[in-house]
Amino acid sequence: MPHRWGLGAFVVVEVVYLVASLALALLVGEDPPVAAIALVVAGPALLAAVLAVAITRLRGNGPRTDLKLVWSRPAMAVGLLFGAGGLVVTIPAAMLWVQIVGQDANSAAGEVFGGLRGGWPSAVLVFVVIVVVAPVCEEIMYRGLLWGAVDRRWGRWAALVITTVVFALAHLEWTRAPLLVVVAIPIALARLYTDNLVASIAAHQVTNLLPGLVLMFTVAGAVPA
């Protein structure tokens, strides 16, 4: 049965995410501990993902059918392959982008967590947020909800292009937007190839693994900022 939600559902979820991010940022105030900043980063994403899943249950057929969120070992394996293969392109692209734009190429996560110091529990929490929570929630929002809405209207190739661009712009990192498009392409291809959100989640997690490790060791003080 066709689902009864569309692009409006994604807009609602995105607005909730942005409003929650702003509200939590104002709530924690200045110089918060690492755990509080992790909450500011992860909390709105979790809220948005839960809302997206709820919309599919209330207005559609549930996340398995509408978002293609179905556990599958083959899809996971394909996602890992796309993620690892994407690093062959994205790591040199990131290095080149740093040479072009300088320090402005740093990610929002790097700006948020790079200057913080805490114990290993805080450092591991940062790693979990970046490598586990963020990829799952962002994939549900963009290559789940948004992909489903665009695919229904214009087809899967339009879904690949539109979700890739929106994903890059939604990070609000204007200097890094072209680089984020490059980063997002292997993730979107994993989703397209398998028609399974688990694949793009796995690819996204591989993409975030190196930055997550770097920030974990930075926050713990094991490596210089």
N, C-alpha and C positions, 0 to 999 in steps of 0.2 A: 504494500500500500504506500503511495507517495506520501512523504512527510508534509506537514502543514506549517512548516517554518521556512524562512528564506534569508535573504540578506539582512532584513531587519533584525533577525535574531542575533546575527553576528554584531551588528551595530550596538545593540543593547549590551551584549557581553563585553564589547570593547569599551563602551562608556563606563560600565560598572568597574572594569579593571582600572581605568584611568582615575576615576573618582576615588576608588579605594586606595590606590597608590598615593594620591595626593593627601587624603585624609590621614593615612598612617604616617606619612612623612611629617605632617604637621604635628601629629600626636607624640611622636618620639622625641621631638625637639632637637636641640643641638648636642653634639658629642655623645650620642647613645652608644651603648655597648654593641659588640659584634652581633650578639644574638638578636637584639632589637632591630638592627639593620637587616639581618637575614629575614626577619619577620616582615619588614617593609617590602622586601623583594619578593618573598615567596607567598605571603598572605594574599595579596590581590590576584596573583596568578592562580592560586588554588581556588579562590572564590569564583573567578571567571570560568575556570574549567568545570567546577561543580555546577554552575549555572548553565553552561553549555550542555552538559549531560542531562540536567533536569529538563531543559527545553526539548531535547529529543524524546524524553519520556512522556512529557505532557502534550507535545504537539506532533509527535512522530512515532517511530517504531523502536526507539531506544538507541543507545550508542553503538551496539553491535551492528545494527542494520544501517542507521543513518550516518554514523561517523566511521564505519568500517573498523571499529575498535574490537578486533577479534584476536585473541592470543593464538599465535601460530609460530612454531619453531622455524619453518622455512622462511616465513616473512621476516622474522627476527634475524636470521642468517643473511638474507638479502640486504636488510637494512644495515647490518654491520659492514657488509662488503661495500655498499654505496658510501657509507660514512668513511671507511678507511680509504677507499678510492678517491673520495672527495678531498681528503687531506693532501693528496698529491698536488692538487690544484690550489686549494685554499691557503695552505701554509706559504707557498711562494707568493701567492697573491697578497696575503697579509704583509709579508716582508716588503714587497714592492710598495704597497700602500703606505707603510710607515715611512719609507724613503721619500715618498711624494709629499705627504701631508705632515710628517713629523709627529709630535706628541699628540696632536688632535686625533690620531688614529686609534688611540686607546679606547677600549670598550667602556660602556656604562658600568658594567660589573667591575672592570679594572679600576675605574674612577672611584666607585663606591667602596670596594673592599681592599684595594691596593695599598692604601695608607693606614689600614687598621692593623692592630696587633692584639693577639689574644692567646689563650692556651690552645692545646690540641683539640679539645672538645669544640671550641668555637671554630677552629680551622676546618675540622671535619664537617661541621654544620654548613659552612660556606661551600665546601665541596659538594655536599648532598643537594644543596639548593641549586647550584649551577649545573650539575651533571645529571641529577635525577628529577628534581621537582620542576625546574624551568622547562626542560625539553618535553616532559609529559604534558604539562599544562599548555604550553605554547602550541604543541601539535594538535591538541584537542580543539583549541581556538581557531587556528589558521588552516591546517591541513585536514581538520575534522569538520568543524562547523562552517567556516568560510568555503572550504573546498566543496562541501556538499551542496551549498547554496548555489555556487557558481557552476558546478558540474551539471546541476539540474537544469539550469537556464541555457548555458552555452557550451557544455561539453568539458571533457577532462583536460584537454590541452589549454583551454582558456582558464580552467581551474589552476593548472600548473603555473601559468604566467601570472595571473592575478594574485594568487596567494603568495608567490615568491616576492612580488613587488610590495604588496601590502605588509608582509612579514618584515621586510627590510625597513620600510618607512615607519612601521609601528614601534620600532625600538627608539624612535626620536633621536637617533644619532646621525644627524644629517651629514657630517663629514664622512662617516663610515658606510653610508647607505649603499654606494656602489659595491663595496666589499661585501656587505651583507647579502646583496643579491647573488653574488658569486657563491658565498657560503651556503645559501639556501637552495641552490639548484640541485646538488646531489640529494639533499633531503627530499625535495619535491619529486625527483625522479624515482626515489625509493617508493614513495607513495603511489606514483603513477604505475610503476612496473608491477607492484604487488596488489594494488587496490586494497591495501591494508594499512591502517594507521600505525600498527605496531612497527612496521618497517621504517616509517619516517621517524618515529620516536627513537628507535635504535640508532638510525643514522645521525639524528640530532645529538644524541648522547655521546656518540663517538666524536662528533665535531666539538662538543663542549668539554671533552675529557682533558685535553692538554691545558686550556685556560683554567679549568677547575683545579687541576693539580698544582699549577703555578700559583694560583691565589691561595690554595690551602697551605702550601709551604711558606708563602709570603706572610699570611696572617699569623702563622705559628712562629715566624721569625727565623725559620730555617734557611731562607734565602733572602737577599736584600730586595727591597721594593723596586 
